[in-house]
Amino acid sequence: MQEIDLYFDYAAATPLDERVLAAMQPYFRELFFNPSSPYRPAVQVRSAYEEAKADLARAFGARAGDIIMTAGATESVALAFTGVQHSSGHVVVPEIEHHAVLAAAQRCASASFIAADPQGRISPQAVAAAIRPETELVSVGLANSELGTVQPLKEIAEVIEAERVRRCEHGERRPLYFHTDASQGAGQIDIHPQRLGVDMMTLNAGKVYGPKQVGLLWAASSVALRPLVAGGGQERGLRSGTENVAGTVGFAKALQLAVAHQRGEFTRLSRVKQAFLSTAAELLADEVMILSPRKGCLPSHISLSIPGVDAERVLFLLEMKQMYVSTGSACAANKGTRSHVLAGIGLDDAAIAGSLRITFGRYSTEETAKRGAQLLAEVVRHEQQRQKSRKWGAQ
Amino acid sequence: MQEIDLYFDYAAATPLDERVLAAMQPYFRELFFNPSSPYRPAVQVRSAYEEAKADLARAFGARAGDIIMTAGATESVALAFTGVQHSSGHVVVPEIEHHAVLAAAQRCASASFIAADPQGRISPQAVAAAIRPETELVSVGLANSELGTVQPLKEIAEVIEAERVRRCEHGERRPLYFHTDASQGAGQIDIHPQRLGVDMMTLNAGKVYGPKQVGLLWAASSVALRPLVAGGGQERGLRSGTENVAGTVGFAKALQLAVAHQRGEFTRLSRVKQAFLSTAAELLADEVMILSPRKGCLPSHISLSIPGVDAERVLFLLEMKQMYVSTGSACAANKGTRSHVLAGIGLDDAAIAGSLRITFGRYSTEETAKRGAQLLAEVVRHEQQRQKSRKWGAQ
């Protein structure tokens, strides 16, 4: 896949791994049977489906029975919020979360949107301060999709556990759950829900070189959920509809590969990121602001800003050189709105207007990252020159 | 695909057409970009996605802007009911509808479940009698998934239109919409929503040789819907989540093929069905009850019963001969419950226990249908013999 050497938008989409596609192929045609049908070939398809769910669960140390397959991360997030929406409880979410989480929170009876620090980190203290006696759900993404900031989930889980203990001691019976969208981070850092201290976790196949519109919600058996889509009773009645066998088999393969190479990929991507940052620092010196935190950040992510430069023009000029980056999350970018994440960490309009998100992945190398930083510097210089001449022209 | 010669369960699942798979392939790897990203290759993917939606719309004479892509028919049905669920109106659905429709109706403030006639037909008079001033939605499937009975949608649409006129004349402003799940029937009979007289229509790629977990809801622009899944704002805000580009491209190809060959396939399947029925009549004479109506039925469907014979044993014995049929819809079959459709048309327990659903499709021929009927007769004779010897043994 030569043409994606300078694709630096892996947080928006990843190409399907060829081993994943190979694993999926039989379930499109030969093994197309409805997994709910009773005859032998269909039962084989059912087994393959259940085995894929078991593989998914094993990849993060969970039980297959606690997984609900969904059509992507957005539906998984929506499902995670159904318990509290039904009970009219209160939810706590960071204001810099993905729109899927913000939209789900807005559908609850009451919600608190907590602020992040300037590096996009959510402090456990901020979570503690936002929790009320009627809070039933806290949802904090494993890593922020724009900045790459890894959140202190374990510390937040301790805050939540302390509140549970308090409720127990006071005879209060309202449940309190902790959900994380781990879509960004899977394949680079630990996604073991018990180690993270969460009760629910969202994963997305489309972010780990698996198929699009395939995701899952893992939920501890204590969590009460309500189906968004009811009918035939699939997924323990929590998500009806004929199962996406090919997609689930593909997701299982993709997640297994992602987790198996997690440590190596973390190290490798850290070098790739460093190559980009060094070259950018050398060529653009003080002009570029790195918004992603130096520590506690995914190695895949660099959010940066060159204030005074129009990022949309930079994106367009880079595109002419077959280099593809983002100005924010893909959904927001499409709508032409300013990033709520960057506004949320207190950036001014000029800095937001000059911001780019560069995200590395499996086909990125130190070489391509360096080349990317060089092209970025060239384009920025060209833009600065153009602005200078326009100013002279205007005088 | 030699091994599916005697697969007679096309209503449960269809194999992906190889032309459909070929159309999907580029969007798994080379053209994997997020359609919401702003750079050229992603914009090309966006164009392909929009073109696929336009092709889908064209296949049934609608506008692409009125289509919402969903993960299969069940979600599409659930979405069709969101408008009325939000407003607390009343809904009217036949009691023999698919579980997806029944479950959606049960989530409404109030619902009437109307009875079918002994052939599974819903009379416009029954719909008229069930409509109340607060009714906001009537949902009747184009064809029943177990019996194949084609419903008189146009006549039901006239009943609904008459009620709309009455409301208009009385200054009542409550809307009344007509939804159909056309999953069974597409590729055999007309699915043009304006000709059918419906305001909303559900279609399922998995029933027309397209991918599983891909469906759509077509809704006239007057219909107010509410998203089940909110977030990034895709599908006009009615269904968020990164688009299933490969799946949508595949669905478009599959539906185009299905509609293009609709008339020929109707005629061909009618001959296939006749071959089965004649052979079965010859070999099983009066013992077999044909439950599907002789007229006004999909040519793909035969629901039959051999009272006194255990259909589950028949299914098992046929399976040994690589012949695959169903004892009811796949979802119900899996749960080991009796068909609510057959109970709904007034069948007694013995007849239900002896019932089979045989559904033909693209790989069925007059030859294979004859062979199927012969195998069925053999197995039934074997079972009758076995029961006779057990009776003798018991005496």
HADDOCK unambig.tbl for C-alpha pairs under 7 A between the chains (distance, minus, plus):
assign (segid A and resid 12 and name CA) (segid B and resid 34 and name CA) 5.98 0.50 0.50
assign (segid A and resid 13 and name CA) (segid B and resid 32 and name CA) 6.87 0.50 0.50
assign (segid A and resid 13 and name CA) (segid B and resid 33 and name CA) 5.72 0.50 0.50
assign (segid A and resid 13 and name CA) (segid B and resid 34 and name CA) 5.35 0.50 0.50
assign (segid A and resid 14 and name CA) (segid B and resid 32 and name CA) 6.69 0.50 0.50
assign (segid A and resid 15 and name CA) (segid B and resid 28 and name CA) 6.74 0.50 0.50
assign (segid A and resid 15 and name CA) (segid B and resid 29 and name CA) 4.96 0.50 0.50
assign (segid A and resid 15 and name CA) (segid B and resid 32 and name CA) 5.16 0.50 0.50
assign (segid A and resid 16 and name CA) (segid B and resid 28 and name CA) 5.61 0.50 0.50
assign (segid A and resid 16 and name CA) (segid B and resid 29 and name CA) 5.16 0.50 0.50
assign (segid A and resid 28 and name CA) (segid B and resid 15 and name CA) 6.75 0.50 0.50
assign (segid A and resid 28 and name CA) (segid B and resid 16 and name CA) 5.62 0.50 0.50
assign (segid A and resid 29 and name CA) (segid B and resid 15 and name CA) 4.96 0.50 0.50
assign (segid A and resid 29 and name CA) (segid B and resid 16 and name CA) 5.16 0.50 0.50
assign (segid A and resid 32 and name CA) (segid B and resid 13 and name CA) 6.87 0.50 0.50
assign (segid A and resid 32 and name CA) (segid B and resid 14 and name CA) 6.69 0.50 0.50
assign (segid A and resid 32 and name CA) (segid B and resid 15 and name CA) 5.15 0.50 0.50
assign (segid A and resid 33 and name CA) (segid B and resid 13 and name CA) 5.72 0.50 0.50
assign (segid A and resid 34 and name CA) (segid B and resid 12 and name CA) 5.98 0.50 0.50
assign (segid A and resid 34 and name CA) (segid B and resid 13 and name CA) 5.35 0.50 0.50
assign (segid A and resid 36 and name CA) (segid B and resid 330 and name CA) 5.33 0.50 0.50
assign (segid A and resid 36 and name CA) (segid B and resid 331 and name CA) 5.72 0.50 0.50
assign (segid A and resid 36 and name CA) (segid B and resid 334 and name CA) 5.30 0.50 0.50
assign (segid A and resid 37 and name CA) (segid B and resid 330 and name CA) 4.97 0.50 0.50
assign (segid A and resid 37 and name CA) (segid B and resid 333 and name CA) 6.71 0.50 0.50
assign (segid A and resid 37 and name CA) (segid B and resid 334 and name CA) 6.30 0.50 0.50
assign (segid A and resid 38 and name CA) (segid B and resid 333 and name CA) 6.96 0.50 0.50
assign (segid A and resid 38 and name CA) (segid B and resid 334 and name CA) 6.47 0.50 0.50
assign (segid A and resid 39 and name CA) (segid B and resid 319 and name CA) 6.19 0.50 0.50
assign (segid A and resid 39 and name CA) (segid B and resid 324 and name CA) 6.55 0.50 0.50
assign (segid A and resid 71 and name CA) (segid B and resid 71 and name CA) 6.27 0.50 0.50
assign (segid A and resid 72 and name CA) (segid B and resid 241 and name CA) 6.70 0.50 0.50
assign (segid A and resid 74 and name CA) (segid B and resid 229 and name CA) 6.82 0.50 0.50
assign (segid A and resid 74 and name CA) (segid B and resid 231 and name CA) 6.61 0.50 0.50
assign (segid A and resid 74 and name CA) (segid B and resid 240 and name CA) 6.71 0.50 0.50
assign (segid A and resid 74 and name CA) (segid B and resid 241 and name CA) 5.35 0.50 0.50
assign (segid A and resid 75 and name CA) (segid B and resid 229 and name CA) 5.69 0.50 0.50
assign (segid A and resid 78 and name CA) (segid B and resid 229 and name CA) 5.95 0.50 0.50
assign (segid A and resid 99 and name CA) (segid B and resid 231 and name CA) 4.67 0.50 0.50
assign (segid A and resid 99 and name CA) (segid B and resid 232 and name CA) 5.59 0.50 0.50
assign (segid A and resid 100 and name CA) (segid B and resid 230 and name CA) 6.07 0.50 0.50
assign (segid A and resid 100 and name CA) (segid B and resid 231 and name CA) 3.66 0.50 0.50
assign (segid A and resid 100 and name CA) (segid B and resid 232 and name CA) 6.25 0.50 0.50
assign (segid A and resid 103 and name CA) (segid B and resid 230 and name CA) 5.69 0.50 0.50
assign (segid A and resid 103 and name CA) (segid B and resid 231 and name CA) 5.32 0.50 0.50
assign (segid A and resid 104 and name CA) (segid B and resid 230 and name CA) 6.74 0.50 0.50
assign (segid A and resid 212 and name CA) (segid B and resid 244 and name CA) 5.63 0.50 0.50
assign (segid A and resid 213 and name CA) (segid B and resid 242 and name CA) 6.71 0.50 0.50
assign (segid A and resid 213 and name CA) (segid B and resid 243 and name CA) 6.74 0.50 0.50
assign (segid A and resid 213 and name CA) (segid B and resid 244 and name CA) 5.46 0.50 0.50
assign (segid A and resid 228 and name CA) (segid B and resid 228 and name CA) 6.65 0.50 0.50
assign (segid A and resid 229 and name CA) (segid B and resid 74 and name CA) 6.82 0.50 0.50
assign (segid A and resid 229 and name CA) (segid B and resid 75 and name CA) 5.69 0.50 0.50
assign (segid A and resid 229 and name CA) (segid B and resid 78 and name CA) 5.97 0.50 0.50
assign (segid A and resid 230 and name CA) (segid B and resid 100 and name CA) 6.07 0.50 0.50
assign (segid A and resid 230 and name CA) (segid B and resid 103 and name CA) 5.70 0.50 0.50
assign (segid A and resid 230 and name CA) (segid B and resid 104 and name CA) 6.74 0.50 0.50
assign (segid A and resid 231 and name CA) (segid B and resid 74 and name CA) 6.62 0.50 0.50
assign (segid A and resid 231 and name CA) (segid B and resid 99 and name CA) 4.67 0.50 0.50
assign (segid A and resid 231 and name CA) (segid B and resid 100 and name CA) 3.67 0.50 0.50
assign (segid A and resid 231 and name CA) (segid B and resid 103 and name CA) 5.32 0.50 0.50
assign (segid A and resid 232 and name CA) (segid B and resid 99 and name CA) 5.59 0.50 0.50
assign (segid A and resid 232 and name CA) (segid B and resid 100 and name CA) 6.24 0.50 0.50
assign (segid A and resid 232 and name CA) (segid B and resid 331 and name CA) 5.26 0.50 0.50
assign (segid A and resid 240 and name CA) (segid B and resid 74 and name CA) 6.72 0.50 0.50
assign (segid A and resid 241 and name CA) (segid B and resid 72 and name CA) 6.73 0.50 0.50
assign (segid A and resid 241 and name CA) (segid B and resid 74 and name CA) 5.35 0.50 0.50
assign (segid A and resid 242 and name CA) (segid B and resid 213 and name CA) 6.69 0.50 0.50
assign (segid A and resid 243 and name CA) (segid B and resid 213 and name CA) 6.74 0.50 0.50
assign (segid A and resid 244 and name CA) (segid B and resid 212 and name CA) 5.64 0.50 0.50
assign (segid A and resid 244 and name CA) (segid B and resid 213 and name CA) 5.47 0.50 0.50
assign (segid A and resid 319 and name CA) (segid B and resid 39 and name CA) 6.19 0.50 0.50
assign (segid A and resid 324 and name CA) (segid B and resid 39 and name CA) 6.55 0.50 0.50
assign (segid A and resid 330 and name CA) (segid B and resid 36 and name CA) 5.29 0.50 0.50
assign (segid A and resid 330 and name CA) (segid B and resid 37 and name CA) 4.95 0.50 0.50
assign (segid A and resid 331 and name CA) (segid B and resid 36 and name CA) 5.70 0.50 0.50
assign (segid A and resid 331 and name CA) (segid B and resid 232 and name CA) 5.25 0.50 0.50
assign (segid A and resid 333 and name CA) (segid B and resid 37 and name CA) 6.72 0.50 0.50
assign (segid A and resid 333 and name CA) (segid B and resid 38 and name CA) 6.94 0.50 0.50
assign (segid A and resid 334 and name CA) (segid B and resid 36 and name CA) 5.30 0.50 0.50
assign (segid A and resid 334 and name CA) (segid B and resid 37 and name CA) 6.31 0.50 0.50
assign (segid A and resid 334 and name CA) (segid B and resid 38 and name CA) 6.46 0.50 0.50
